[in-house]
Amino acid sequence: MKKVLTLSLCVVVYYLLSSFPNSDAQVLSTPGVISTADELKRLNQLTQINDSETHRLLSHFYNSEYADVNRPYTPYAVVNIAARESTAMEKQFKDDAHAARAMAILWHIKHDDKYMLKAIEIIRGWSAKFEGFNVTKGHKRQAYLEAAWVTPVWISAADAIAMGGKNKAWTNTDEEMFKHFILKLQNYFEKAYRDNNWGASATLAQIATAVYLNDSKLYQQQLKKFNYYLKTLTNSDGSMNADYLSDPWHPQYTLIAMIQVAEIAFNQGDDLYGTTFGKETLPRLALVLEHMASLFLGERPNPDGLKKGNYKGAHNNKQGYQIAYNHYFNKRQMKREQLPLFAKLVDKWAVNETSPLFMKWDRITHDQTVTSAHEEKP
């Protein structure tokens, strides 16, 4: 009888303990999707900088259609999308996400609540209305990729507005609606894992979701996904696999996604930027950036077998490189001679409007580089 009671007590204790959260689970910090709270607070300092490049970037941003507080937005219940082309609905969906994020950034730059309220209005409208995608042309899996691309933009907008729950204008109702919105998108992008730019984009969408929803298990899975894709899709000489010979833009989708994943992870205290394999003396991501910079600058000819396009200058309508520059040269304090071509690339990078597929405006959000880099250049 005593043995039966002891066993029963052990079972009860086990279930009681298992009902409590795992004390070892990582608590994820928000804001932390591409920008931390401190980085968002520093945005206001940009208006006080007497630097021509900073003024040029801000002027371009202010004049962008996304930064117009009176810009109309149109949420849809079902968004029609098509493979290899952009439908009007798809463009609206992406543009509204970028507009919400632009409003959030403007709120932090100008400290004017009208931008914050506009961002909430756009996010609220889409969160309440969106149900899913309809693929009108091509395979249904196109929806998986579209969701992977747009989700981090929406999340980074809400992340910068909610401020970890400290913004009273962002209500509990807004928060719950937005979470359901993201989970609807997750039903698509969680199926996008493939050994090419799709997989990297899915990893970015998932890690952004994990941080925002404080899902430490999902977050840890994405750290492993990053290492898998970095090892699978790149080589120790810095060249890339999968899309490398197809054209000069698809490999950049992989690279941009990896940079943004690494930044989100770094904001949580995990250093994916420093990942090495085998006997590599420099981080693999840095090796890839240096190799790709040699192609973009024309220092290296197009790889044999390139099917279409030209690598030289192909980075000029893309984003993300300022984030990596900021990490390696400012945060990590690597010497410029360790990555001379990548340093040269970003020094000369006068990008304005970029692809709508990933988070924009890293020349502004990570702009401690613009001033410090300009002042410290030899």
C-alpha positions as CSV (number, residue, x, y, z in Angstrom):
1,M,0.0,0.0,0.0
2,K,2.8,2.4,0.9
3,K,4.5,1.7,-2.5
4,V,1.2,2.5,-4.3
5,L,0.8,5.8,-2.4
6,T,4.4,6.7,-3.0
7,L,4.1,6.1,-6.8
8,S,0.8,8.0,-6.9
9,L,2.5,11.0,-5.1
10,C,5.4,10.9,-7.5
11,V,3.0,11.0,-10.5
12,V,1.1,14.0,-9.0
13,V,4.3,15.9,-8.3
14,Y,5.5,15.2,-11.8
15,Y,2.4,16.6,-13.4
16,L,2.4,19.6,-11.1
17,L,6.0,20.4,-12.0
18,S,5.4,19.9,-15.6
19,S,2.6,22.4,-15.6
20,F,5.0,25.2,-14.7
21,P,7.0,27.0,-17.5
22,N,10.5,25.7,-18.0
23,S,12.7,27.9,-15.9
24,D,15.6,27.3,-18.3
25,A,13.6,28.7,-21.3
26,Q,15.2,31.8,-22.8
27,V,13.2,35.0,-22.3
28,L,13.3,36.9,-25.6
29,S,13.6,40.7,-25.5
30,T,11.4,43.0,-27.4
31,P,11.9,45.4,-29.1
32,G,14.5,43.1,-30.7
33,V,13.4,42.4,-34.3
34,I,16.2,44.1,-36.2
35,S,16.3,47.1,-33.8
36,T,16.6,47.1,-30.0
37,A,14.9,49.7,-27.7
38,D,18.2,51.6,-27.4
39,E,18.7,51.7,-31.2
40,L,15.2,53.0,-31.7
41,K,15.7,55.7,-29.1
42,R,18.9,56.8,-30.9
43,L,17.0,57.5,-34.1
44,N,16.0,60.9,-32.8
45,Q,19.7,61.9,-32.7
46,L,19.8,61.6,-36.5
47,T,18.0,65.0,-36.8
48,Q,20.9,66.6,-34.8
49,I,23.7,65.3,-37.0
50,N,25.4,67.8,-39.3
51,D,26.5,65.3,-42.0
52,S,25.6,65.5,-45.7
53,E,25.0,61.8,-46.1
54,T,22.7,61.5,-43.1
55,H,20.8,64.5,-44.4
56,R,20.5,62.9,-47.9
57,L,19.2,59.6,-46.4
58,L,16.7,61.3,-44.2
59,S,15.5,63.5,-47.0
60,H,14.9,60.5,-49.2
61,F,13.1,58.7,-46.5
62,Y,10.9,61.6,-45.6
63,N,9.9,62.0,-49.3
64,S,9.2,58.3,-49.7
65,E,5.5,57.4,-50.4
66,Y,5.7,55.1,-47.4
67,A,6.5,58.0,-45.1
68,D,3.4,59.9,-46.0
69,V,1.1,60.0,-43.0
70,N,-1.9,60.6,-45.3
71,R,-1.1,57.6,-47.6
72,P,-4.2,55.4,-48.0
73,Y,-4.0,51.8,-47.1
74,T,-6.3,48.9,-48.2
75,P,-6.6,45.7,-46.2
76,Y,-8.0,42.6,-47.9
77,A,-9.4,39.4,-46.5
78,V,-7.8,37.4,-49.3
79,V,-4.7,38.6,-51.1
80,N,-4.3,37.4,-54.6
81,I,-0.7,36.5,-55.5
82,A,1.0,35.1,-58.6
83,A,4.4,33.5,-59.2
84,R,7.1,35.5,-60.9
85,E,5.0,38.7,-61.0
86,S,3.4,41.1,-58.5
87,T,-0.4,41.5,-58.4
88,A,-2.0,44.7,-57.3
89,M,-3.2,43.1,-54.0
90,E,0.2,41.7,-53.3
91,K,1.8,45.1,-53.9
92,Q,-0.7,46.7,-51.6
93,F,0.0,44.1,-48.8
94,K,3.7,44.6,-49.0
95,D,3.6,48.4,-49.4
96,D,1.2,48.7,-46.4
97,A,3.6,46.7,-44.3
98,H,6.5,49.0,-45.3
99,A,4.3,52.0,-44.6
100,A,3.5,50.8,-41.1
101,R,7.2,50.3,-40.4
102,A,8.0,53.7,-41.9
103,M,5.5,55.3,-39.6
104,A,7.1,53.5,-36.6
105,I,10.5,54.7,-37.6
106,L,9.3,58.2,-38.1
107,W,7.7,58.2,-34.6
108,H,11.1,57.4,-33.1
109,I,12.9,60.0,-35.3
110,K,10.5,62.9,-34.8
111,H,8.7,62.0,-31.6
112,D,5.3,62.9,-33.2
113,D,2.5,60.6,-32.1
114,K,0.6,61.0,-35.3
115,Y,3.1,58.6,-37.0
116,M,2.7,56.0,-34.2
117,L,-1.1,56.2,-34.4
118,K,-1.0,55.8,-38.2
119,A,1.2,52.7,-37.8
120,I,-1.3,51.2,-35.4
121,E,-4.2,52.1,-37.7
122,I,-2.5,50.2,-40.6
123,I,-1.5,47.2,-38.5
124,R,-5.0,47.1,-36.9
125,G,-6.7,47.2,-40.2
126,W,-4.8,44.3,-41.7
127,S,-4.9,42.3,-38.5
128,A,-8.6,42.5,-38.4
129,K,-9.3,41.7,-42.0
130,F,-6.6,39.3,-43.4
131,E,-7.6,35.7,-43.8
132,G,-5.2,34.2,-46.3
133,F,-3.7,34.1,-49.8
134,N,-5.1,32.9,-53.2
135,V,-2.5,32.0,-55.8
136,T,-3.9,33.0,-59.1
137,K,-0.9,32.0,-61.2
138,G,1.7,29.3,-60.5
139,H,2.0,26.7,-57.7
140,K,0.3,27.2,-54.4
141,R,3.6,27.1,-52.6
142,Q,4.3,30.6,-53.9
143,A,2.1,31.7,-50.9
144,Y,4.7,30.2,-48.6
145,L,7.4,32.4,-49.9
146,E,5.3,35.6,-50.1
147,A,4.4,35.1,-46.4
148,A,8.0,34.6,-45.5
149,W,9.0,37.8,-47.1
150,V,6.3,40.1,-45.7
151,T,6.0,38.8,-42.2
152,P,9.2,40.2,-40.8
153,V,8.2,43.6,-42.1
154,W,4.9,43.6,-40.3
155,I,6.5,42.2,-37.1
156,S,9.3,44.8,-37.1
157,A,6.7,47.5,-37.4
158,A,4.6,46.3,-34.5
159,D,7.8,45.5,-32.5
160,A,8.9,49.2,-32.8
161,I,5.4,50.4,-31.9
162,A,4.5,48.1,-29.0
163,M,7.9,48.7,-27.3
164,G,7.6,45.5,-25.3
165,G,4.1,46.5,-24.1
166,K,5.2,49.9,-22.9
167,N,3.1,51.9,-25.4
168,K,-0.4,52.5,-23.9
169,A,-1.8,53.3,-27.3
170,W,-1.1,49.8,-28.4
171,T,-3.9,48.0,-26.6
172,N,-4.3,44.4,-25.5
173,T,-6.9,44.0,-28.3
174,D,-4.3,45.3,-30.8
175,E,-1.8,42.8,-29.5
176,E,-4.1,39.8,-29.6
177,M,-5.4,40.7,-33.1
178,F,-1.8,41.1,-34.4
179,K,-0.7,37.8,-32.9
180,H,-3.5,36.0,-34.7
181,F,-2.5,37.8,-37.9
182,I,1.0,36.6,-37.6
183,L,-0.1,33.0,-36.8
184,K,-2.2,33.0,-40.0
185,L,0.9,34.0,-42.0
186,Q,2.9,31.4,-40.1
187,N,0.6,28.7,-41.5
188,Y,2.1,29.6,-44.9
189,F,5.8,30.4,-44.3
190,E,6.5,27.5,-42.0
191,K,6.2,25.4,-45.2
192,A,8.8,27.4,-47.1
193,Y,11.9,25.6,-46.0
194,R,13.9,24.6,-49.0
195,D,17.7,24.5,-49.6
196,N,17.8,27.9,-51.3
197,N,16.7,31.4,-50.6
198,W,13.3,30.1,-49.6
199,G,14.8,28.4,-46.6
200,A,16.7,31.5,-45.5
201,S,13.6,33.6,-45.9
202,A,11.5,31.1,-43.9
203,T,14.2,31.2,-41.1
204,L,14.0,35.0,-41.0
205,A,10.2,34.9,-40.7
206,Q,10.3,32.3,-38.1
207,I,12.9,33.9,-35.9
208,A,11.1,37.2,-36.1
209,T,7.9,35.5,-35.0
210,A,9.7,33.6,-32.2
211,V,11.1,36.8,-30.7
212,Y,7.8,38.7,-31.0
213,L,5.8,35.8,-29.5
214,N,8.5,35.0,-26.9
215,D,8.6,31.4,-28.2
216,S,12.0,30.2,-27.1
217,K,11.7,26.7,-28.5
218,L,10.9,28.1,-32.0
219,Y,13.7,30.6,-31.6
220,Q,16.3,27.9,-30.8
221,Q,15.1,25.9,-33.8
222,Q,15.9,28.8,-36.0
223,L,19.4,29.2,-34.7
224,K,20.0,25.6,-35.9
225,K,18.3,26.4,-39.2
226,F,20.6,29.4,-39.7
227,N,23.7,27.2,-39.2
228,Y,22.3,24.6,-41.5
229,Y,21.6,27.0,-44.3
230,L,24.9,28.9,-43.8
231,K,26.8,25.7,-44.1
232,T,24.7,24.3,-46.9
233,L,24.2,27.4,-49.1
234,T,27.7,28.9,-48.8
235,N,31.3,27.8,-49.1
236,S,34.5,28.6,-47.2
237,D,35.8,30.6,-50.2
238,G,32.8,32.9,-49.8
239,S,30.9,31.6,-52.9
240,M,27.3,30.5,-52.7
241,N,25.4,27.4,-53.8
242,A,21.8,26.9,-55.0
243,D,21.1,30.3,-56.7
244,Y,24.6,31.5,-57.3
245,L,24.6,30.7,-61.0
246,S,21.0,31.4,-61.7
247,D,21.2,35.2,-61.5
248,P,22.7,37.9,-59.2
249,W,19.6,38.6,-57.2
250,H,18.3,35.3,-55.8
251,P,21.6,34.6,-53.9
252,Q,21.2,38.1,-52.4
253,Y,17.8,37.0,-51.0
254,T,19.6,34.3,-49.1
255,L,22.3,36.7,-48.0
256,I,20.0,39.5,-46.9
257,A,17.8,37.0,-45.0
258,M,20.9,35.6,-43.2
259,I,22.1,39.1,-42.2
260,Q,18.8,40.0,-40.8
261,V,18.5,36.7,-38.9
262,A,22.0,37.2,-37.5
263,E,21.0,40.7,-36.3
264,I,17.8,39.5,-34.6
265,A,19.7,36.8,-32.9
266,F,22.5,39.2,-31.8
267,N,19.9,41.4,-30.2
268,Q,19.0,38.3,-28.1
269,G,22.6,37.6,-27.1
270,D,23.4,34.9,-29.7
271,D,26.3,35.5,-32.1
272,L,25.5,34.0,-35.4
273,Y,27.7,36.6,-37.1
274,G,30.7,34.8,-35.7
275,T,29.8,31.3,-36.9
276,T,32.8,29.5,-38.5
277,F,33.2,26.0,-39.9
278,G,36.3,23.9,-39.9
279,K,39.6,25.8,-39.9
280,E,38.1,29.2,-41.0
281,T,39.8,32.1,-39.4
282,L,37.0,34.6,-40.3
283,P,33.3,34.1,-39.8
284,R,31.6,32.3,-42.7
285,L,29.1,35.1,-43.2
286,A,31.9,37.7,-43.4
287,L,33.7,35.5,-46.0
288,V,30.6,35.5,-48.1
289,L,30.1,39.2,-47.8
290,E,33.7,39.8,-49.0
291,H,33.3,37.4,-51.9
292,M,30.0,38.9,-53.0
293,A,31.4,42.4,-52.6
294,S,34.2,41.5,-55.1
295,L,31.5,40.5,-57.6
296,F,29.4,43.6,-57.0
297,L,32.4,45.9,-57.4
298,G,33.6,44.2,-60.5
299,E,36.8,43.2,-58.9
300,R,36.0,39.5,-59.7
301,P,34.3,38.5,-63.0
302,N,30.9,36.8,-63.1
303,P,31.2,33.2,-62.1
304,D,31.4,30.7,-65.0
305,G,28.0,29.4,-65.9
306,L,26.0,32.5,-64.8
307,K,22.7,32.1,-66.6
308,K,21.4,35.7,-66.6
309,G,22.3,39.1,-65.3
310,N,25.5,40.7,-64.2
311,Y,26.8,40.8,-60.6
312,K,28.5,44.1,-61.0
313,G,26.3,46.7,-59.3
314,A,23.5,44.2,-58.6
315,H,23.5,45.2,-54.9
316,N,22.3,48.7,-55.6
317,N,18.6,48.0,-55.2
318,K,19.0,45.6,-52.2
319,Q,19.3,46.1,-48.5
320,G,20.8,44.7,-45.4
321,Y,24.5,45.3,-46.1
322,Q,24.6,48.3,-43.7
323,I,23.5,46.1,-40.9
324,A,26.4,43.7,-41.5
325,Y,28.8,46.6,-41.9
326,N,27.6,48.0,-38.6
327,H,28.1,44.7,-36.8
328,Y,31.5,43.8,-38.1
329,F,33.2,47.2,-38.1
330,N,31.4,49.0,-35.3
331,K,30.1,46.4,-32.8
332,R,32.7,43.7,-33.5
333,Q,35.4,46.2,-34.3
334,M,37.0,44.1,-37.1
335,K,39.7,46.0,-39.0
336,R,38.8,47.2,-42.4
337,E,41.7,45.4,-44.0
338,Q,40.1,42.1,-42.9
339,L,37.2,42.8,-45.2
340,P,38.5,45.5,-47.5
341,L,36.1,45.0,-50.5
342,F,33.0,44.8,-48.3
343,A,34.1,48.0,-46.5
344,K,34.7,49.6,-49.8
345,L,31.3,48.5,-51.1
346,V,29.3,50.0,-48.3
347,D,31.4,53.1,-48.2
348,K,30.3,53.8,-51.8
349,W,26.8,52.5,-51.4
350,A,24.4,55.3,-52.1
351,V,21.3,53.1,-52.2
352,N,17.9,54.8,-52.1
353,E,14.8,52.7,-52.8
354,T,15.3,49.0,-52.3
355,S,13.5,45.7,-52.9
356,P,10.1,45.4,-51.1
357,L,10.9,41.8,-50.2
358,F,12.8,42.5,-46.9
359,M,13.0,45.2,-44.2
360,K,14.1,48.5,-45.7
361,W,16.0,51.5,-44.5
362,D,18.9,49.9,-42.7
363,R,21.0,52.9,-43.7
364,I,18.8,54.8,-41.3
365,T,18.0,52.3,-38.6
366,H,21.6,51.2,-38.2
367,D,22.9,54.7,-39.0
368,Q,25.4,55.1,-36.2
369,T,27.5,53.8,-39.0
370,V,26.9,56.8,-41.2
371,T,28.4,59.2,-38.8
372,S,31.0,57.2,-37.0
373,A,32.1,55.5,-40.2
374,H,32.4,58.8,-42.1
375,E,34.4,60.3,-39.2
376,E,36.8,57.4,-38.8
377,K,37.6,56.7,-42.4
378,P,41.3,57.2,-43.2
